């Protein structure tokens, strides 16, 4: 599912299997920490909104 502006050329390349994506060259541990911090922030925000729902 896409939200916002869609780059149809890139989408077609992705669907055709031609798009390799961006390569990650860095510290995998740092990437993992940032990912899980984002997940935790999202869950915490959702729970806060649910608890404080009026």
C-alpha positions as YAML, in Angstrom:
chain: A
units: angstrom
residues:
- id: 1
  name: UNK
  ca: [0.00, 0.00, 0.00]
- id: 2
  name: UNK
  ca: [1.30, 3.42, -0.90]
- id: 3
  name: UNK
  ca: [0.45, 6.75, 0.68]
- id: 4
  name: UNK
  ca: [1.18, 10.08, -0.91]
- id: 5
  name: UNK
  ca: [2.80, 10.60, -4.30]
- id: 6
  name: UNK
  ca: [3.63, 7.41, -6.19]
- id: 7
  name: UNK
  ca: [6.62, 7.20, -8.53]
- id: 8
  name: UNK
  ca: [5.10, 4.93, -11.19]
- id: 9
  name: UNK
  ca: [8.43, 4.25, -12.95]
- id: 10
  name: UNK
  ca: [9.97, 3.04, -9.71]
- id: 11
  name: UNK
  ca: [6.83, 1.06, -8.86]
- id: 12
  name: UNK
  ca: [6.89, -0.65, -12.28]
- id: 13
  name: UNK
  ca: [10.58, -1.50, -11.85]
- id: 14
  name: UNK
  ca: [9.81, -2.91, -8.39]
- id: 15
  name: UNK
  ca: [6.96, -5.05, -9.72]
- id: 16
  name: UNK
  ca: [9.09, -6.23, -12.65]
- id: 17
  name: UNK
  ca: [11.85, -7.30, -10.25]
- id: 18
  name: UNK
  ca: [14.36, -4.80, -11.62]
- id: 19
  name: UNK
  ca: [14.57, -2.58, -8.55]
- id: 20
  name: UNK
  ca: [17.36, -3.54, -6.19]
- id: 21
  name: UNK
  ca: [16.69, -0.82, -3.65]
- id: 22
  name: UNK
  ca: [19.19, 1.05, -1.59]
- id: 23
  name: UNK
  ca: [22.04, -0.88, -0.06]
- id: 24
  name: UNK
  ca: [22.65, -0.36, 3.64]
- id: 25
  name: UNK
  ca: [26.27, 0.22, 4.50]
- id: 26
  name: UNK
  ca: [26.59, 0.94, 8.17]
- id: 27
  name: UNK
  ca: [26.28, -0.44, 11.65]
- id: 28
  name: UNK
  ca: [23.55, -3.10, 11.67]
- id: 29
  name: UNK
  ca: [23.21, -2.83, 15.46]
- id: 30
  name: UNK
  ca: [22.45, 0.90, 15.18]
- id: 31
  name: UNK
  ca: [19.87, 0.25, 12.45]
- id: 32
  name: UNK
  ca: [18.23, -2.43, 14.60]
- id: 33
  name: UNK
  ca: [18.13, -0.10, 17.62]
- id: 34
  name: UNK
  ca: [16.57, 2.74, 15.62]
- id: 35
  name: UNK
  ca: [13.98, 0.40, 14.09]
- id: 36
  name: UNK
  ca: [12.86, -1.02, 17.43]
- id: 37
  name: UNK
  ca: [12.85, 2.44, 19.01]
- id: 38
  name: UNK
  ca: [10.48, 3.56, 16.24]
- id: 39
  name: UNK
  ca: [8.25, 0.53, 16.82]
- id: 40
  name: UNK
  ca: [8.22, 1.18, 20.56]
- id: 41
  name: UNK
  ca: [7.39, 4.86, 20.04]
- id: 42
  name: UNK
  ca: [4.51, 3.92, 17.74]
- id: 43
  name: UNK
  ca: [3.08, 1.42, 20.21]
- id: 44
  name: UNK
  ca: [3.46, 3.85, 23.11]
- id: 45
  name: UNK
  ca: [1.72, 6.59, 21.14]
- id: 46
  name: UNK
  ca: [-1.13, 4.28, 20.15]
- id: 47
  name: UNK
  ca: [-1.60, 3.14, 23.74]
- id: 48
  name: UNK
  ca: [-1.52, 6.71, 25.03]
- id: 49
  name: UNK
  ca: [-4.17, 7.75, 22.50]
- id: 50
  name: UNK
  ca: [-6.32, 4.73, 23.43]
- id: 51
  name: UNK
  ca: [-6.08, 5.38, 27.19]
- id: 52
  name: UNK
  ca: [-6.73, 9.11, 26.85]
- id: 53
  name: UNK
  ca: [-9.59, 8.73, 24.39]
- id: 54
  name: UNK
  ca: [-12.53, 10.97, 25.28]
...
